[in-house]
C-alpha cells in the first residue's frame, strides 16, 4: 500500500517501542539503537514522522510502501479503499527503494532496497520474502516512470538502473540467506567497517525475472489494484 499519513502513528510506535523494535527485521540493523546508528538518525517525534512521510511521497529518489497481511480479492475487484486492507491491525512493516547516481555515470543509478517486518508474531512466516519480491516486481513493471522521475531530479535526459543492492548487518544471517536465495551476491566475503555486508543483484531485468522468482517461491495471487482514498483515487 502507498505510505499514507494514516500509517504514521503505528510506524512511529514501531520505531520507539523496545519490545517491537528489538525484533525488527530491518536488513541493515538488528535492534532499534542499531537502526538509528546505521541511518545516522535520532528518534523522530510524531510530527517529524508526518513531515518525513510527506517528503517520501514527493521525493523523486524514493519509493516506499507499507507492507500488510495478505488478503484475497475477488477476481473482478480493481480497487481497494484506503483504511480497509491497510488498517493498523493489517500493517506488518514497510519496504523502500532509494535511488542514487552511480559513480562515474551520470545517466546510471543504483537502487538500494530496505525492508522491515516489525511485529514479532509476523516474522519467519515468509512475509519478508513475499514483500521484497512483490516490491521488486512492482519496480520492474514501473521502471520507466520511476527512472523518468529520477532523471528529472538529476536534470539528465535519461536514466538507467544499473544495479539493485542491499546492506545487511553481519549478524543477520537469516536475511543474508534470504537475499542470496533470490539472486543477490555478496560484494565482499567479510563485513565492512560498519559490520555490514553489501549484496548486489546484477541483471535485474534479465535472467532474474521477478515473475519467475514469485513463481519459484510460491508467491501467488499478486496483482495491482488502485488505491482509493475518500476524496480521490491514486
C-alpha positions as CSV (number, residue, x, y, z in Angstrom):
1,X,0.0,0.0,0.0
2,X,1.2,3.6,-0.6
3,X,2.7,5.1,2.6
4,X,0.0,7.4,3.8
5,X,-0.4,9.8,6.7
6,X,-2.8,7.3,8.4
7,X,0.1,4.8,8.6
8,X,2.4,7.1,10.5
9,X,1.2,6.7,14.2
10,X,1.7,2.9,14.2
11,X,5.0,3.2,12.3
12,X,6.1,5.7,14.9
13,X,5.2,3.3,17.7
14,X,7.2,0.5,16.0
15,X,10.3,2.7,15.9
16,X,10.1,3.7,19.6
17,X,8.7,0.6,21.2
18,X,11.6,-1.5,22.6
19,X,9.6,-4.7,22.5
20,X,8.8,-4.3,18.9
21,X,11.9,-2.7,17.6
22,X,14.2,-5.3,19.3
23,X,12.7,-7.9,16.8
24,X,12.6,-5.6,13.8
25,X,13.8,-7.4,10.7
26,X,15.3,-4.3,9.1
27,X,18.1,-5.7,7.0
28,X,20.7,-3.1,7.9
29,X,20.2,-3.4,11.6
30,X,19.2,-5.7,14.4
31,X,17.7,-3.5,17.2
32,X,16.3,0.0,17.4
33,X,19.6,1.5,18.5
34,X,21.4,-0.1,15.6
35,X,18.7,1.4,13.2
36,X,19.4,4.9,14.5
37,X,23.2,4.4,14.2
38,X,23.1,2.8,10.8
39,X,21.0,5.6,9.4
40,X,22.8,8.4,11.3
41,X,19.5,9.5,12.7
42,X,17.9,10.3,16.0
43,X,14.4,9.1,17.1
44,X,11.8,11.3,15.5
45,X,8.7,12.9,17.1
46,X,5.3,12.1,15.7
47,X,5.1,15.4,13.9
48,X,8.6,14.8,12.4
49,X,7.4,11.4,11.2
50,X,4.4,13.1,9.5
51,X,6.8,15.5,7.7
52,X,9.1,12.6,6.7
53,X,6.1,10.7,5.3
54,X,5.1,13.7,3.2
55,X,8.6,14.1,1.8
56,X,8.8,10.4,0.9
57,X,5.5,10.8,-1.1
58,X,7.0,13.7,-3.0
59,X,10.7,12.9,-3.4
60,X,11.7,11.6,-6.8
61,X,14.6,9.4,-5.5
62,X,12.5,7.3,-3.1
63,X,9.7,4.8,-3.4
64,X,8.1,3.3,-0.3
65,X,5.1,1.1,0.5
66,X,3.5,-0.2,3.7
67,X,3.5,-4.0,3.9
68,X,0.2,-5.5,5.0
69,X,-1.0,-9.0,5.7
70,X,-2.1,-10.8,2.5
71,X,-5.7,-10.9,1.6
72,X,-7.9,-12.4,-1.0
73,X,-9.5,-10.1,-3.6
74,X,-12.4,-11.0,-5.8
75,X,-11.5,-11.6,-9.5
76,X,-13.3,-8.5,-10.6
77,X,-12.0,-6.2,-7.9
78,X,-10.0,-3.3,-9.4
79,X,-9.5,-1.1,-6.3
80,X,-9.2,-1.1,-2.6
81,X,-10.4,1.5,-0.1
82,X,-7.9,3.4,2.0
83,X,-8.1,2.4,5.7
84,X,-9.6,-1.1,5.0
85,X,-6.9,-3.6,4.0
86,X,-4.2,-1.3,5.3
87,X,-5.7,-0.6,8.7
88,X,-3.3,-0.7,11.7
89,X,-4.2,-4.3,12.5
90,X,-3.2,-5.3,9.0
91,X,0.1,-3.5,8.8
92,X,3.3,-5.5,9.3
93,X,6.1,-3.3,8.0
94,X,7.4,-1.3,5.1
95,X,9.6,-1.6,2.0
96,X,11.7,1.0,0.3
97,X,13.8,1.9,-2.7
98,X,16.4,4.6,-2.6
99,X,18.0,5.8,-5.9
100,X,21.4,7.4,-6.2
101,X,23.6,8.3,-9.2
102,X,26.2,5.7,-10.0
103,X,29.9,6.7,-9.7
104,X,31.3,8.0,-13.0
105,X,28.0,7.5,-14.8
106,X,25.5,10.5,-14.5
107,X,22.9,8.6,-16.5
108,X,23.1,5.4,-14.4
109,X,21.7,4.8,-10.9
110,X,21.9,2.3,-8.1
111,X,18.8,1.2,-6.3
112,X,19.1,0.3,-2.6
113,X,16.4,-1.8,-1.0
114,X,15.3,-1.7,2.6
115,X,12.7,-3.9,4.3
116,X,11.2,-4.0,7.7
117,X,8.9,-6.6,9.2
118,X,8.1,-5.2,12.7
119,X,5.7,-7.4,14.7
120,X,7.4,-10.3,16.3
121,X,4.4,-12.5,15.6
122,X,4.7,-12.0,11.8
123,X,8.3,-13.0,11.5
124,X,9.6,-16.2,10.0
125,X,6.3,-16.8,8.1
126,X,7.6,-15.8,4.6
127,X,6.2,-12.3,4.7
128,X,9.6,-10.7,4.3
129,X,10.5,-12.6,1.1
130,X,7.0,-12.2,-0.3
131,X,7.1,-8.4,0.3
132,X,10.5,-7.9,-1.3
133,X,9.6,-10.0,-4.3
134,X,6.3,-8.2,-4.8
135,X,8.1,-4.9,-4.5
136,X,10.8,-5.9,-7.0
137,X,8.0,-7.0,-9.3
138,X,6.4,-3.5,-9.0
139,X,9.7,-1.8,-9.6
140,X,10.3,-3.9,-12.7
141,X,6.8,-3.2,-14.1
142,X,7.0,0.5,-13.4
143,X,10.7,1.1,-14.1
144,X,10.3,3.6,-17.0
145,X,8.2,6.1,-14.9
146,X,10.4,5.6,-11.8
147,X,13.5,6.4,-13.8
148,X,11.9,9.3,-15.6
149,X,11.1,11.0,-12.3
150,X,14.7,10.4,-11.0
151,X,16.1,11.7,-14.3
152,X,14.2,14.9,-13.9
153,X,15.5,15.3,-10.4
154,X,19.1,14.9,-11.6
155,X,18.4,17.1,-14.7
156,X,19.6,14.5,-17.2
157,X,17.7,13.3,-20.3
158,X,17.6,9.6,-19.4
159,X,18.5,7.3,-16.6
160,X,19.2,3.5,-16.4
161,X,19.0,1.3,-13.3
162,X,22.4,-0.5,-13.2
163,X,22.1,-2.5,-10.1
164,X,20.0,-3.3,-7.0
165,X,21.8,-3.6,-3.7
166,X,21.0,-4.2,0.0
167,X,23.1,-3.7,3.1
168,X,22.7,-6.2,5.9
169,X,24.1,-6.4,9.4
170,X,26.8,-9.1,9.6
171,X,24.9,-10.9,12.4
172,X,21.7,-11.1,10.4
173,X,22.4,-14.4,8.8
174,X,18.8,-15.2,8.0
175,X,18.4,-12.0,6.0
176,X,21.6,-12.6,4.2
177,X,20.5,-16.1,3.2
178,X,17.1,-14.7,2.1
179,X,18.6,-12.3,-0.3
180,X,21.1,-14.8,-1.6
181,X,18.2,-17.2,-2.3
182,X,16.7,-14.6,-4.7
183,X,20.0,-13.9,-6.6
184,X,21.9,-11.3,-4.6
185,X,25.6,-11.8,-4.2
186,X,28.0,-10.5,-1.5
187,X,30.4,-7.9,-2.7
188,X,33.0,-9.0,-0.2
189,X,33.2,-12.1,2.0
190,X,34.0,-10.1,5.1
191,X,31.8,-7.4,6.7
192,X,32.8,-3.8,6.2
193,X,33.9,-1.2,8.8
194,X,30.3,-0.8,9.9
195,X,29.8,-4.5,10.4
196,X,27.6,-4.8,7.3
197,X,27.6,-6.9,4.2
198,X,26.6,-5.4,0.9
199,X,24.9,-7.7,-1.6
200,X,24.1,-6.8,-5.2
201,X,21.8,-8.1,-7.8
202,X,23.1,-7.8,-11.3
203,X,21.0,-8.2,-14.4
204,X,17.8,-7.2,-12.7
205,X,15.8,-7.1,-16.0
206,X,17.5,-10.2,-17.4
207,X,17.7,-13.8,-16.1
208,X,16.3,-13.0,-12.6
209,X,12.8,-12.1,-13.8
210,X,10.7,-11.2,-10.8
211,X,7.7,-13.1,-12.2
212,X,9.8,-16.3,-12.2
213,X,11.0,-15.5,-8.7
214,X,7.4,-15.1,-7.5
215,X,6.5,-18.4,-9.0
216,X,9.6,-20.2,-7.7
217,X,8.8,-19.1,-4.1
218,X,5.1,-19.7,-4.3
219,X,4.1,-16.1,-4.0
220,X,0.8,-16.4,-5.8
221,X,-2.1,-14.1,-6.4
222,X,0.0,-11.0,-6.8
223,X,-1.7,-8.2,-8.8
224,X,-2.0,-4.4,-8.7
225,X,-5.2,-2.6,-7.9
226,X,-6.0,1.1,-7.5
227,X,-5.8,2.6,-4.0
228,X,-9.0,4.7,-3.5
229,X,-9.0,7.5,-0.9
230,X,-12.1,9.1,0.4
231,X,-11.8,12.2,-1.8
232,X,-9.7,10.9,-4.7
233,X,-8.1,8.0,-6.4
234,X,-4.3,7.4,-6.7
